[in-house]
Amino acid sequence: MAILWTDALIYLLLISMLGLVFYMRSRDHMQRPLSKLAKSKIGVASLVILLFFVVIGLLDSIHFKPTNTKQTEIISVLDYWATNLREHSEKTYSAPFSTHLYSKEIIVAPDGLVYWDYPRLEFGGRHIYLPERQWLPDVLKKIVFGLSQGVVIAGLLFVGFLTTRYVFLRKKTGLLFLSSPTKTALIVTGVIIAITYCLVYLSAYYHVFGTDKVGEDVFYQAIKSIRTGLVLGTLTTLIMLPMAIGFGILAGFFGGWIDDIIQYIYTTLNAIPSVLLIAASILMVQVYMASHEQEFTSIIVRADMRLLFLCLILGVTNWTGLCRLLRAETLKLREMEYVQAAHALGVKKSMILIRHILPNVMHIVLISVVLDFSSLVLAEAVLSYINIGVDSTTYSWGNMINGARLEMAREPIVWWSLSAAFLFMFTLVLAANLFADTVQDAFDPRRSAD
């Protein structure tokens, strides 16, 4: 097993999130917002979609070196399961569900005849012999068959859930006895399972989202890009939270020269254009890796190091907004009666910060985290578009969009790479924004009257 730096941080973040969930469930003041969050249909549906993306990202974060093949490069569990997608490359562009290349070439027939036509793909649609007649019926048949099998699998899992619920919880089974959010979660899960199984089934016969310039499957690229988006959205948050929480609370609680220094730090940092700071940091990383090639012998290790530094610099440049919010909230909290009473009773300042200030600003932290996640995912696309984002060898939606610039300018237009990146990014960001709105409604004290 090979553990990359981002893998280790993802595991650490996962453990921290599980610990936070258990902590919140054990606190009485967290029961109301959590129960309100669990009763929201939109919140539950968006959470299920986010968890689906998280599962894919975690599968792509378990890396190892294959021992039973000649391949020496590090791959992930997702790569291993998607071996057909990864290895079934074509010569160049091909449209979604196509059986031929996208451009005409000179073809030499077995009998020596030379003609100008669209060559057949090596893998896409190779199971049919007369594409002109068999292609459309075959595609429709496989879509219906894949969706049917996906629905059956989702139904079996649904029955298993109801059976488990009855055996362990002794609750009545059946859809009529389930709460509305539970029904929503099961329906969304079933739809995801059906669509995912159908796409996986179809990818064994066709390139569902076509191929790119070098013939690589675009569906595989879009799936691999999920991990990059999640890493940038979550690890950047992990990096920025300690600085934002620590500096914000200290500035608001102590005031005076401590407040002045912290304000000077984040005001100065905000005065530096973030794009220039990111570009300078990425250039430093490239120079370091070029001068220490013996430490970065693997392509994936080099790309992972650049991704880690991009998360680091994004975290350093994005903590100031949350810091200001926490400073303002702490200025208000330190004047509350229970904090003044703690001072009068001689409670240590460190204990006041931990027991009274920090728990009462956590709702702001939670709201800011979920609101900033989608903006960080979109930031990667913008940075990669101007070539200061992740490494060019890293699968990301930003690199797919960057590569689509020239594809959209050619004739005929190659539209599927941009469309696939947009579809996956849109789904993730929309789910994150909907979940963020639900979290804000549940945890914002000003809306507690609802």
matplotlib code that plots the C-alpha trace (Angstrom):
import matplotlib.pyplot as plt

x = [0.0, 1.3, 0.1, 0.4, 0.4, -3.1, -4.3, -3.0, -4.6, -7.9, -7.9, -7.1, -10.0, -12.3, -11.5, -11.9, -15.3, -16.5, -15.3, -17.1, -20.3, -20.2, -19.3, -22.3, -24.7, -23.6, -24.3, -27.9, -27.6, -26.8, -29.9, -32.3, -30.3, -29.3, -32.9, -34.0, -31.3, -32.5, -36.1, -35.2, -35.9, -33.5, -30.8, -31.1, -31.2, -28.1, -26.3, -26.8, -25.4, -22.4, -21.8, -21.8, -19.1, -17.2, -17.3, -15.8, -13.1, -12.2, -11.9, -9.6, -7.5, -6.5, -3.3, -1.1, 1.5, 0.2, 2.2, 0.7, 1.2, 4.1, 2.9, 5.1, 3.0, 0.9, -2.8, -5.9, -8.7, -10.9, -8.3, -8.2, -12.0, -12.1, -9.3, -11.3, -12.0, -8.4, -6.8, -9.4, -8.0, -8.7, -6.5, -8.1, -11.5, -14.7, -18.2, -20.3, -21.6, -19.8, -18.4, -16.1, -13.5, -14.6, -12.4, -11.9, -8.6, -7.1, -8.1, -6.4, -8.8, -7.6, -7.9, -5.6, -8.3, -7.5, -10.4, -11.2, -13.7, -14.2, -12.2, -13.9, -13.0, -10.8, -13.0, -16.1, -18.9, -16.6, -19.3, -21.5, -20.6, -23.1, -23.1, -25.3, -28.2, -27.4, -26.0, -29.2, -31.2, -28.2, -27.7, -31.3, -31.5, -28.4, -29.7, -33.0, -31.2, -28.7, -31.4, -33.5, -30.7, -29.8, -33.4, -33.4, -30.2, -31.6, -34.8, -32.9, -31.0, -34.2, -35.7, -32.6, -32.8, -36.4, -35.6, -32.7, -34.8, -37.4, -35.0, -32.8, -35.2, -38.4, -40.2, -42.9, -41.6, -42.9, -42.7, -45.8, -44.2, -41.1, -40.5, -40.5, -36.8, -36.0, -38.2, -36.3, -32.9, -34.0, -35.4, -32.3, -30.0, -32.0, -31.8, -28.0, -27.5, -29.6, -27.9, -24.4, -24.9, -26.3, -23.3, -20.9, -22.7, -22.7, -19.0, -18.1, -19.4, -19.2, -17.4, -20.3, -18.9, -16.6, -12.8, -10.3, -7.5, -5.3, -8.2, -8.7, -12.2, -13.8, -16.1, -13.0, -11.5, -14.6, -14.8, -11.1, -11.6, -14.0, -11.1, -9.3, -12.4, -13.0, -9.4, -9.3, -12.6, -11.9, -8.1, -8.1, -10.7, -8.6, -5.7, -7.6, -9.7, -7.0, -5.8, -9.2, -10.6, -7.4, -6.7, -10.4, -11.2, -8.0, -8.4, -12.0, -11.5, -8.3, -8.4, -5.6, -2.3, -3.2, -6.2, -4.1, -1.4, -4.0, -5.9, -2.7, -1.8, -5.0, -5.4, -1.9, -2.6, -5.9, -3.9, -1.8, -3.6, -4.3, -3.7, -0.1, 0.5, -0.7, 1.3, 4.5, 3.9, 3.3, 6.5, 8.5, 7.1, 8.1, 11.6, 12.0, 10.8, 13.1, 16.1, 15.2, 14.2, 15.4, 12.7, 9.9, 10.5, 6.8, 4.4, 1.6, 3.9, 4.9, 1.3, 0.2, 2.8, 1.7, -1.9, -0.9, 0.8, -2.1, -4.4, -1.9, -1.7, -5.5, -5.9, -3.4, -5.3, -8.8, -8.8, -9.2, -12.9, -13.9, -11.4, -13.2, -16.6, -15.3, -13.6, -16.9, -18.9, -16.3, -16.4, -20.2, -19.8, -17.2, -19.7, -22.4, -23.4, -22.2, -18.7, -18.6, -19.7, -16.9, -14.4, -15.8, -15.5, -11.8, -12.1, -9.0, -9.1, -8.1, -11.1, -13.5, -12.3, -12.7, -15.9, -17.9, -16.5, -15.6, -18.9, -20.9, -19.1, -19.2, -22.4, -20.5, -17.7, -20.0, -21.9, -18.7, -17.2, -20.1, -20.5, -16.8, -16.6, -18.3, -16.3, -13.1, -14.2, -14.9, -11.6, -9.7, -11.4, -10.5, -6.8, -6.3, -7.8, -5.0, -2.4, -1.6, -3.8, -3.1, -0.5, -1.3, -1.1, -3.7, -7.3, -9.4, -12.4, -10.3, -7.8, -10.7, -12.2, -8.7, -8.2, -11.7, -10.6, -9.0, -11.6, -14.4, -12.5, -12.0, -14.3, -16.2, -16.6, -15.6, -18.2, -18.3, -15.2, -16.6, -20.1, -18.9, -16.8, -19.7, -22.2, -20.1, -19.0, -22.5, -24.0, -21.4, -21.5, -25.3, -25.6, -23.0, -24.9, -28.3, -26.8, -25.1, -28.5, -30.0, -27.1, -27.4, -31.1, -30.5, -27.6, -28.1, -29.4, -31.3, -33.6, -34.1, -37.6, -38.6]
y = [0.0, 3.5, 6.4, 9.9, 13.1, 14.0, 10.5, 10.8, 14.2, 12.8, 10.0, 12.5, 14.7, 11.7, 10.7, 14.3, 14.6, 11.3, 12.6, 15.9, 14.1, 12.0, 15.2, 17.0, 14.1, 14.0, 17.7, 18.8, 22.2, 20.5, 18.2, 20.9, 21.9, 18.3, 17.2, 20.1, 19.2, 15.6, 16.7, 18.7, 16.8, 19.0, 18.7, 14.9, 14.6, 16.9, 15.0, 11.7, 13.1, 14.5, 11.2, 9.5, 11.8, 11.3, 7.5, 7.8, 10.2, 7.8, 4.9, 7.0, 7.8, 4.3, 3.8, 0.8, -0.6, -3.6, -6.8, -9.1, -6.9, -5.3, -1.9, 0.0, 3.2, 3.8, 3.3, 3.5, 1.1, 3.1, 2.7, -1.0, -1.3, 0.9, -0.9, -1.3, 2.5, 3.2, 0.9, 0.9, 4.0, 5.0, 6.8, 10.2, 12.0, 10.0, 11.2, 9.8, 6.3, 6.4, 3.5, 5.5, 8.2, 11.8, 12.7, 11.1, 9.4, 7.4, 3.8, 0.8, -2.1, -5.7, -6.1, -3.1, -0.6, 2.9, 5.2, 8.3, 7.6, 7.5, 4.6, 2.1, 2.4, -0.3, -0.8, 1.4, -0.6, -3.4, -6.0, -4.9, -5.7, -3.4, -0.1, 1.6, -0.8, -2.2, 0.9, 2.7, -0.5, -1.8, 1.4, 1.7, -2.0, -1.6, 1.6, -0.1, -3.3, -1.3, 0.8, -2.2, -4.0, -0.9, -0.6, -4.2, -3.7, -0.6, -2.5, -5.3, -2.8, -1.1, -4.4, -5.2, -1.8, -2.4, -5.9, -4.7, -1.9, -4.3, -6.9, -4.5, -1.6, -3.6, -1.0, -1.6, -2.0, -0.5, 2.8, 4.1, 3.8, 5.7, 9.4, 11.8, 12.5, 8.8, 8.2, 11.1, 9.5, 6.1, 7.5, 9.6, 6.6, 4.3, 6.8, 7.2, 3.4, 2.9, 5.6, 4.6, 0.9, 1.9, 4.1, 1.4, -1.2, 0.9, 1.8, -1.8, -1.5, 2.2, 5.4, 7.0, 10.5, 10.0, 10.2, 13.1, 14.1, 11.2, 8.7, 8.6, 7.9, 11.2, 9.4, 8.0, 11.5, 13.0, 10.3, 10.7, 14.5, 14.0, 13.3, 16.5, 18.6, 17.0, 17.3, 21.0, 21.7, 19.7, 19.9, 23.6, 23.9, 21.7, 24.1, 27.3, 26.4, 26.4, 29.8, 31.3, 30.0, 30.7, 34.2, 35.2, 34.2, 35.6, 38.9, 39.3, 38.0, 39.8, 42.9, 45.5, 44.9, 41.2, 42.4, 45.0, 42.5, 40.0, 42.6, 43.9, 40.3, 39.6, 43.1, 42.8, 39.4, 40.6, 43.4, 40.8, 39.6, 36.0, 34.9, 36.3, 34.6, 31.3, 31.6, 32.4, 29.5, 27.0, 28.3, 27.7, 24.1, 23.5, 24.8, 22.7, 19.5, 20.2, 20.5, 17.4, 15.0, 12.0, 12.6, 12.7, 9.7, 9.0, 11.2, 10.7, 11.8, 14.9, 15.8, 15.0, 17.3, 20.2, 19.5, 19.6, 22.9, 24.3, 23.3, 24.9, 28.3, 28.4, 27.8, 30.5, 33.0, 32.1, 32.1, 35.9, 36.1, 33.5, 35.1, 38.5, 36.8, 35.0, 38.1, 40.1, 37.3, 36.9, 40.7, 40.2, 37.0, 38.4, 40.9, 38.3, 37.8, 34.2, 35.2, 38.1, 35.8, 33.4, 36.2, 37.3, 33.7, 33.6, 31.1, 30.9, 32.7, 29.5, 27.7, 30.5, 30.3, 26.5, 26.2, 29.4, 31.1, 28.2, 26.2, 29.4, 30.3, 26.8, 27.5, 30.2, 27.8, 25.1, 27.5, 29.0, 25.6, 24.3, 27.7, 27.9, 24.3, 25.0, 28.2, 26.2, 23.5, 26.3, 28.0, 24.9, 25.2, 28.9, 28.4, 25.4, 27.4, 30.0, 27.2, 27.9, 25.1, 21.5, 19.6, 19.0, 15.2, 15.4, 14.6, 17.6, 19.4, 22.5, 20.7, 19.3, 22.8, 24.1, 21.5, 22.2, 25.7, 24.5, 21.7, 24.2, 26.2, 23.3, 22.2, 20.1, 21.1, 18.6, 19.5, 16.4, 17.1, 20.4, 19.0, 16.1, 18.4, 20.9, 18.1, 16.6, 19.9, 21.3, 18.3, 18.5, 22.3, 22.4, 19.6, 21.5, 24.8, 23.2, 21.4, 24.7, 26.5, 23.7, 23.9, 27.6, 27.4, 24.7, 26.2, 29.9, 31.1, 33.9, 31.3, 29.2, 30.3, 28.2]
z = [0.0, -0.9, 1.2, -0.4, 1.6, 0.5, 1.4, 4.9, 5.4, 4.0, 6.5, 9.3, 8.1, 8.0, 11.5, 12.7, 11.0, 12.6, 16.0, 15.4, 14.6, 17.8, 19.8, 18.4, 19.0, 22.7, 23.3, 24.2, 22.5, 19.2, 19.2, 17.9, 14.8, 14.1, 14.3, 12.1, 9.6, 9.5, 8.9, 5.8, 2.5, 0.5, 3.2, 3.2, -0.6, -1.0, 1.8, 0.1, -3.2, -1.3, 0.4, -3.0, -4.2, -1.0, -1.4, -4.9, -3.6, -0.7, -3.2, -5.2, -2.1, -1.4, -3.4, -3.9, -6.3, -8.4, -7.7, -10.3, -13.3, -15.1, -14.2, -11.6, -11.3, -8.2, -8.8, -6.6, -5.8, -8.1, -10.9, -10.3, -10.5, -13.6, -15.4, -18.6, -18.7, -18.0, -20.5, -23.4, -25.1, -28.7, -31.2, -30.8, -30.5, -30.6, -29.7, -26.9, -27.7, -31.1, -33.0, -35.2, -34.7, -34.9, -37.9, -41.3, -42.1, -44.9, -44.4, -46.1, -46.5, -46.2, -50.0, -50.5, -51.3, -50.0, -49.1, -47.0, -44.1, -40.4, -38.9, -36.5, -32.8, -31.3, -28.2, -28.5, -30.1, -31.2, -30.3, -33.3, -36.9, -38.7, -36.8, -39.4, -38.5, -35.1, -33.2, -32.1, -31.1, -29.3, -27.3, -26.4, -25.4, -23.2, -21.5, -20.7, -19.5, -17.4, -15.8, -15.1, -13.3, -11.4, -10.2, -9.2, -7.1, -5.5, -4.7, -3.1, -1.0, 0.0, 1.1, 3.1, 4.8, 5.8, 7.0, 9.1, 10.5, 11.6, 13.1, 15.1, 15.8, 15.9, 13.8, 11.2, 7.7, 4.6, 2.8, 4.6, 8.0, 7.1, 7.8, 4.8, 4.9, 5.1, 2.0, 0.3, 1.2, -0.1, -3.3, -4.0, -3.2, -5.5, -8.3, -7.8, -7.7, -10.9, -12.9, -11.7, -12.5, -15.9, -16.7, -15.5, -17.6, -20.7, -20.3, -20.9, -24.4, -25.4, -24.4, -22.6, -22.7, -25.7, -25.8, -25.8, -28.0, -27.0, -27.0, -23.2, -21.9, -20.8, -18.3, -16.6, -16.4, -14.9, -12.2, -11.4, -11.1, -8.2, -5.8, -6.8, -6.2, -2.8, -1.8, -2.6, -0.9, 2.3, 2.9, 2.3, 5.0, 7.3, 6.8, 7.2, 10.2, 12.9, 11.8, 11.4, 14.7, 16.8, 15.5, 15.4, 19.0, 20.4, 18.6, 19.8, 23.4, 24.4, 22.3, 22.7, 21.1, 20.3, 18.3, 16.5, 15.4, 14.2, 12.3, 10.7, 9.6, 7.8, 6.4, 4.9, 3.6, 2.0, 0.3, -1.7, -4.9, -4.2, -7.8, -7.7, -4.3, -5.7, -8.9, -6.9, -4.6, -7.4, -9.2, -6.0, -5.8, -9.4, -8.8, -5.7, -7.5, -10.5, -8.2, -6.2, -8.9, -6.9, -4.4, -6.9, -9.2, -9.7, -11.7, -9.2, -6.3, -8.1, -8.9, -5.4, -3.9, -6.2, -5.2, -1.5, -1.9, -3.8, -0.8, 1.5, -0.3, -0.8, 3.0, 3.8, 1.6, 2.6, 6.4, 6.8, 6.1, 8.7, 11.1, 10.8, 11.5, 14.6, 15.9, 15.6, 17.3, 20.1, 20.8, 21.4, 23.5, 25.8, 27.1, 27.9, 31.5, 31.7, 30.5, 32.9, 35.7, 34.9, 35.1, 38.4, 39.8, 38.8, 36.0, 33.9, 30.5, 28.7, 30.2, 29.3, 25.7, 25.6, 27.6, 26.8, 23.6, 21.3, 21.6, 20.9, 17.7, 16.2, 14.3, 12.4, 11.7, 10.4, 8.2, 6.8, 6.1, 4.0, 2.2, 1.3, 0.0, -3.3, -3.9, -3.4, -5.9, -8.4, -7.6, -8.8, -12.2, -12.5, -11.4, -13.8, -16.6, -16.2, -15.7, -12.0, -10.6, -10.2, -12.2, -15.9, -15.2, -12.5, -13.4, -12.6, -14.0, -14.3, -16.6, -18.6, -19.1, -19.9, -22.5, -23.9, -25.0, -28.2, -28.7, -28.8, -31.5, -33.8, -36.6, -35.9, -32.3, -29.6, -26.9, -24.7, -22.5, -21.4, -21.0, -18.8, -16.5, -16.3, -15.4, -12.6, -11.2, -11.4, -9.5, -6.7, -6.3, -6.4, -3.8, -1.6, -1.9, -1.1, 1.9, 3.0, 2.9, 5.1, 7.6, 7.8, 8.5, 11.2, 13.0, 12.7, 16.2, 14.5, 12.8, 15.9, 16.3, 13.2]

ax = plt.figure().add_subplot(projection="3d")
ax.plot(x, y, z, "-o")
ax.set_aspect("equal")
plt.show()
